[in-house]
Amino acid sequence: MKKAAIIILMFILTVTLQAQNVDPKMQWFSDAKLGIFIHYGIYSVKGIGESWSFYNHEITYEEYMKQAEGFTASKYDPAAWAALFKEAGARYAVLTTKHHDGFALWDTKFSDLNAVKKSPAKRDLVGPYCEALRAQGLKVGLYFSHLDWSNPDYASVETDKKGPVNEFSYAAPGKGNKEAWERFIKFQRGQLNELQTLYKPDLLWFDGDWERSAEQWGMKELRDILLKNQPDVILNSRMQGYGDYATPEQGVPVTAPKGPWELCMTTNDSWGFQGRDNNYKSLNYIIQIFSECIGMGGNLLLDIGPKPDGTIDGPQTAILKGLGRWTKKHQEAIWGTTAGLPLGHFYGPTTISKDKKTIYLFYFGTPNGELVLKGIRNNIKNIRIVGSNTSLTWKRNGGAAWNRVPGNILMVLPQQELDNNCTVIAVEMEEELDLFHGAGGNAIEAN
């Protein structure tokens, strides 16, 4: 009986999501709001740019790869990682299993260039990460670079681009090798099959698709293979048009991308650990960006870079713990919400409860007067501070009843109710949101 009830509930949920044009497999992702990106690899040893440092000839390839000798993972504790991510409020994480340098964090049978065979770590670093995340109830994401600048078969395709040809990317003119490229595709497919078979990721986060066309990569075929292996696996957009969601990078969108999306952003200026990079974003700024993302219906994938021994340093830990304090206090305004009001209704990000009866206002700073909310036609039940549930004094001002233009809602926010990072206000309505988002008019036009 219980099994039958579960099947019926799943069917109802699927039908509801389809009616809302939401792909059912994407629902957990859209509800997640916050993920943690982990750039962990040999580039952390010298604290230099991951892969790009040798590609751009800032360091020789040999010097870059020599870093593997210092990649110990001696204090690698994925359980501690997962607990910290959960404390921050994350619902998923994404680990770089292999960056463009080709160095894999698992014991791939397709290459000796991995943590087990070519570093003092001498163990699989991906499996324990997956187990630790699942033990905390977090979804598992694995990053994988399509390209591989260490594989000799990769630079086997000629390019029609003008200018110097990078030896790690393309074959010299007249030196193309179709058979070598076919071998590389088999290599790429083989490593991806390993990741899916061994670890069953909930999400595959691809990168490095830009140097080849969708046809050269065989992206449609690749998508079909990945979904045959795991029908519910989610693929990011770096699939030359065959992914499931958009991935803007570093820059916060001004307008939301179409469909599901996620902003990936570093805590300082670097993806991987670089000890000299102390330009960390303030916690307030990270919370503001996070609020803007969820207010536009997206997620934030916040990046950290562990040290070669596997530890997460003090500044990054402090950011995640500070973020956790704020998300825990304001969880009702984050999870179980959808994108907020259009621009112009409130001077700050907003979200809306799924039943459309509560608007959440994210306010940064100290008010010099009343806070203003525009365009709400609904009867207001209560306006309160999230976290303390203190009710605010408020009133309506203006409006034009003859053409259903509502007056502005003016709220008084006491100094003692301000949150140190961002104050969140819940506007509870008697009915589902009825929003005025127009230019108005005069009495004669209305009649």
Helices and strands as residue ranges (DSSP letters): H 2-19, G 24-26, H 27-32, E 34-38, G 42-44, H 52-55, H 61-66, G 67-70, H 78-88, E 92-98, H 115-118, H 126-135, E 139-145, H 178-199, E 203-207, H 214-217, H 219-229, E 234-235, E 262-266, H 283-295, E 299-304, H 314-329, G 331-333, E 337-339, E 350-353, E 358-363, E 371-373, E 380-385, E 393-397, G 401-403, E 408-412, G 415-417, E 423-429, H 443-446
